[in-house]
Amino acid sequence: MQMSTERMNDKLNDEPDPDLTDYCNTADVQYSVLNNPRNHGKRPFCQSPFKVATACLTAFCLLLLMVLVATKYYSKSSSVQDLPSSPGEPQKILGCPIALLSIKLTRLKRQNSDLEAERSHLKIKITALEAAADTKCTSVTAKGSCPDNWHYFQGSCYFISEESESWPQSQAYCKLRGGHLAIVLTADEQTFIWNLLPRGHWNAYWFGITDEETEDDWRWVDGTKLVGGFWEPGEPNNDNNEDCGYMVKTMVLDRVATKSWYDAPCQMSRPRICEKAADVRKEKSDLEEEISQLKNKIAALEASAATQCTPVQVPTQHTPVTAKASCPDNWDYFDGSCYFISSLWESWPQSQAYCKQKGGHLAIVLTADEQTFIWNLLPRGHWNAYWIGITDEETEDDWRWVDGTKLVGGFWEDGEPNNHINEDCGYMIKTTVLSRIATKSWYDAPCEMYRPWICEKKADASS
């Protein structure tokens, strides 16, 4: 019985249902036939179609997930590579490192500023040198520009003679040598000349002053009127028709340079002091060559600056490069005005007339910045004094500018103005004393004194 049952089961397993066999052989499900591992070597058994679809969908989802993960990883890798490799590495904008750009701009601005300042100084210097050929006075130091046995001081050469002649003969002697008897305008100049003289019992030297035409109307050999002077107390006294001036230096050590003038008859024989303008032609040529080289340097610098990688427009203050275009040659720009430092010497009224002829006026200085700018243009010297546009000639102590406006404040030296000798016009000084400052550099002086001057006029806005 048991054997019959086993045979029946085997038969059922070996011979599937005919209806099921027909379904499995249909075209719709033949592709889904799988081998049943338990029926190895036997006929295949048909599986349900949804299992195949589930497997395909799972595979597709896995593939999509892998693509997304790979894309995200690649994106992160790219971002990391684009970031600076270290905190100190500069970022780049339009191909230019910002830190490098700032360094280059700073360096170029500093180089440009230094070169422009040097060129401005040299142009002032060469202006003075050009004027020195036509005038006796110049504030430019020109070492080696005086002949042998002549002594240089503030643009002039001085000669102390040993031969004695009358005052007219002494003047003729000096003229033959391209000069004249000395004209002494300042205490510094007087002291310099006096220190050249040897001491003696009564060492007396003619210089260029006389009242021969009109008694007590003392005038220099160039026709200008004497203002002040360095007379010994009680002089001049015209004791014996004394119409010519001389300077003495004795063995008495208490005597001082600023009280050493006397008058004497012009026919007396005395040694003399000659003066003439220093020869600055060689220095002028050297400076012209130097300025030419400097201009080439500046042109190269500007060309270099123009080619720098600079995607950002950096605002800058006014510099001489921008300002030069709006002022004539030898004028210096500041805050809408042009300034000219003269090397010629004139009285205050003549200086104002000169400035008006050039389209301006003597400088009107209203602010500390303007004062400092002008003062920095001036060369240093023992007593380099320049007229500015201020006067109280109409009403004492009512100081007014040349345009009629009243002075407010000012940059006077302590104790100034003092109207010591009818001093009605203002000037600015710059000396070799480094402790002196720009904002305490104004003095008053007689308007007839001869000094260089400072002109001012409006800058040309169309340039």
MOLINPE-V766564 format. One record per residue. RES is the residue in one small letter. SS is DSSP state (H for helix, E for strand, L for the rest). PSI is psi in degrees with one decimal (none if undefined). Layout:
# MOLINPE-V766564
RES;SS;PSI
RES;SS;PSI
This chain:
# MOLINPE-V766564
m;L;-43.3
q;H;-41.8
m;H;-37.2
s;H;-41.1
t;H;-43.1
e;H;-41.7
r;H;-36.5
m;H;-41.2
n;H;-40.7
d;H;-39.4
k;H;-40.8
l;H;-37.8
n;H;-36.4
d;H;-24.1
e;L;91.6
p;L;169.6
d;L;132.4
p;H;-37.8
d;H;-40.4
l;H;-35.9
t;H;-39.9
d;H;-36.5
y;H;-41.4
c;H;-26.8
n;L;-0.4
t;L;157.7
a;L;-24.5
d;L;-27.2
v;L;1.9
q;H;-33.8
y;H;-16.8
s;H;10.9
v;E;128.5
l;E;152.5
n;L;129.4
n;L;118.3
p;H;-25.9
r;H;-19.9
n;H;41.4
h;L;126.5
g;L;-1.9
k;L;-177.8
r;L;142.6
p;L;154.0
f;E;134.9
c;E;131.6
q;L;166.8
s;L;141.2
p;L;-29.4
f;H;-23.8
k;H;-38.2
v;H;-42.5
a;H;-40.5
t;H;-41.3
a;H;-43.3
c;H;-44.4
l;H;-41.2
t;H;-43.1
a;H;-41.3
f;H;-41.2
c;H;-42.3
l;H;-42.3
l;H;-43.1
l;H;-40.8
l;H;-40.7
m;H;-39.8
v;H;-45.0
l;H;-44.3
v;H;-43.1
a;H;-40.5
t;H;-43.8
k;H;-41.5
y;H;-41.2
y;H;-39.6
s;H;-43.6
k;H;-41.1
s;H;-42.1
s;H;-41.7
s;H;-41.7
v;H;-40.4
q;H;-31.1
d;H;-23.0
l;L;157.0
p;L;141.9
s;L;-18.6
s;L;159.5
p;L;-28.1
g;L;-7.6
e;L;127.5
p;L;143.6
q;L;165.1
k;E;136.5
i;E;119.0
l;L;35.1
g;L;1.1
c;E;124.5
p;E;129.6
i;H;-45.6
a;H;-43.4
l;H;-40.0
l;H;-44.8
s;H;-42.4
i;H;-44.1
k;H;-43.3
l;H;-44.4
t;H;-44.9
r;H;-43.6
l;H;-41.3
k;H;-40.3
r;H;-44.3
q;H;-42.5
n;H;-42.5
s;H;-44.4
d;H;-44.4
l;H;-39.8
e;H;-39.7
a;H;-40.5
e;H;-41.6
r;H;-40.9
s;H;-44.3
h;H;-43.3
l;H;-35.3
k;H;-38.4
i;H;-42.8
k;H;-43.7
i;H;-30.4
t;H;-44.7
a;H;-36.9
l;H;-39.9
e;H;-38.6
a;H;-27.1
a;H;-23.5
a;L;-23.2
d;L;-10.6
t;L;163.0
k;L;-17.0
c;L;137.8
t;L;144.5
s;L;10.2
v;L;128.8
t;L;127.8
a;L;81.3
k;L;138.3
g;L;12.3
s;L;7.2
c;L;148.1
p;L;169.9
d;L;140.0
n;L;4.9
w;L;150.5
h;E;132.3
y;E;138.8
f;E;117.9
q;L;50.4
g;L;-2.2
s;E;156.8
c;E;139.4
y;E;139.9
f;E;126.5
i;E;112.0
s;L;161.3
e;L;-24.8
e;L;148.9
s;L;132.5
e;E;174.4
s;L;169.2
w;H;-46.9
p;H;-40.1
q;H;-35.8
s;H;-39.8
q;H;-40.3
a;H;-39.9
y;H;-47.1
c;H;-39.3
k;H;-36.4
l;H;-23.1
r;L;18.6
g;L;18.9
g;L;-141.2
h;E;167.8
l;E;144.7
a;L;136.7
i;L;118.1
v;L;110.8
l;L;-23.0
t;L;160.5
a;H;-35.0
d;H;-43.6
e;H;-43.7
q;H;-44.9
t;H;-40.1
f;H;-49.1
i;H;-45.1
w;H;-36.5
n;H;-19.5
l;H;-22.1
l;L;142.8
p;L;150.2
r;L;148.8
g;E;-178.2
h;L;-45.0
w;L;70.6
n;E;106.4
a;E;134.6
y;E;129.5
w;E;142.5
f;E;-179.6
g;E;55.8
i;E;141.7
t;E;151.7
d;L;32.3
e;L;-34.7
e;L;-47.3
t;L;121.8
e;L;133.3
d;L;4.1
d;L;79.5
w;L;130.7
r;E;152.0
w;E;167.5
v;L;-17.7
d;L;6.9
g;L;-9.2
t;L;151.0
k;E;140.1
l;L;133.8
v;L;117.2
g;L;-117.3
g;L;176.6
f;L;56.5
w;E;147.4
e;L;142.0
p;L;133.1
g;L;-6.9
e;L;155.0
p;L;148.7
n;L;-5.0
n;L;46.0
d;L;-36.0
n;L;64.1
n;L;51.5
e;L;103.6
d;L;5.8
c;E;148.6
g;E;145.8
y;E;165.2
m;E;139.3
v;E;154.0
k;E;119.0
t;E;-173.9
m;L;-8.1
v;L;113.0
l;L;-18.1
d;L;-17.8
r;L;145.4
v;L;159.8
a;H;-36.7
t;H;8.5
k;H;64.6
s;L;12.7
w;E;143.3
y;E;162.8
d;E;151.5
a;E;161.1
p;L;136.5
c;L;-18.1
q;L;-4.6
m;L;149.1
s;L;124.2
r;E;158.0
p;E;174.8
r;E;165.1
i;E;113.5
c;E;155.8
e;E;142.0
k;E;162.3
a;E;142.2
a;L;147.2
d;L;111.5
v;L;16.1
r;H;-40.4
k;H;-44.9
e;H;-37.0
k;H;-44.6
s;H;-43.3
d;H;-41.3
l;H;-38.2
e;H;-41.8
e;H;-40.5
e;H;-40.8
i;H;-38.3
s;H;-43.7
q;H;-38.4
l;H;-40.8
k;H;-39.6
n;H;-40.0
k;H;-43.2
i;H;-40.4
a;H;-41.4
a;H;-38.6
l;H;-43.2
e;H;-39.4
a;H;-39.8
s;H;-41.9
a;H;-34.9
a;H;-24.7
t;L;-0.1
q;L;150.0
c;L;102.0
t;L;88.9
p;L;-9.6
v;L;134.0
q;L;114.9
v;L;119.5
p;L;140.2
t;L;160.7
q;L;171.2
h;L;131.7
t;L;164.0
p;H;-25.9
v;H;-43.4
t;H;-39.8
a;H;-31.4
k;H;-32.0
a;H;-20.2
s;H;4.2
c;L;150.3
p;L;169.5
d;L;142.0
n;L;4.9
w;L;148.2
d;E;135.1
y;E;139.9
f;E;119.3
d;L;49.3
g;L;-1.1
s;E;158.1
c;E;140.1
y;E;139.4
f;E;127.3
i;E;113.1
s;L;152.7
s;L;-6.3
l;L;164.1
w;L;128.5
e;E;169.1
s;L;169.4
w;H;-47.4
p;H;-40.2
q;H;-34.3
s;H;-42.8
q;H;-39.7
a;H;-39.1
y;H;-47.6
c;H;-40.0
k;H;-37.1
q;H;-29.6
k;L;8.4
g;L;17.7
g;L;-140.5
h;E;167.5
l;E;144.8
a;L;134.5
i;L;115.9
v;L;110.1
l;L;-22.4
t;L;159.7
a;H;-35.3
d;H;-43.4
e;H;-43.7
q;H;-46.2
t;H;-40.2
f;H;-49.2
i;H;-45.2
w;H;-36.8
n;H;-19.4
l;H;-21.9
l;L;141.9
p;L;151.4
r;L;149.6
g;E;179.5
h;L;-41.9
w;L;69.4
n;E;106.7
a;E;134.9
y;E;128.9
w;E;140.1
i;E;172.7
g;E;53.1
i;E;141.6
t;E;151.5
d;L;32.4
e;L;-34.6
e;L;-46.3
t;L;121.8
e;L;132.8
d;L;3.8
d;L;79.4
w;L;129.3
r;E;152.0
w;E;167.9
v;L;-18.0
d;L;5.6
g;L;-9.5
t;L;149.9
k;E;140.1
l;L;133.9
v;L;115.6
g;L;-113.8
g;L;176.1
f;L;55.1
w;E;147.1
e;L;151.4
d;L;132.3
g;L;-4.8
e;L;155.3
p;L;148.9
n;L;-4.1
n;L;48.8
h;L;-45.6
i;L;73.0
n;L;51.8
e;L;103.3
d;L;5.5
c;E;147.9
g;E;146.4
y;E;163.5
m;E;139.6
i;E;158.2
k;E;119.3
t;E;-176.8
t;L;-3.2
v;L;109.7
l;L;-19.0
s;L;-13.9
r;L;145.8
i;L;160.2
a;H;-37.8
t;H;7.5
k;H;66.7
s;L;12.7
w;E;142.3
y;E;162.6
d;E;152.5
a;E;160.9
p;L;135.6
c;L;-19.7
e;L;-8.9
m;L;152.0
y;L;127.1
r;E;159.0
p;E;175.6
w;E;170.7
i;E;116.7
c;E;155.2
e;E;142.3
k;E;162.3
k;E;141.7
a;L;151.7
d;L;106.5
a;L;-19.5
s;L;-10.8
s;L;none
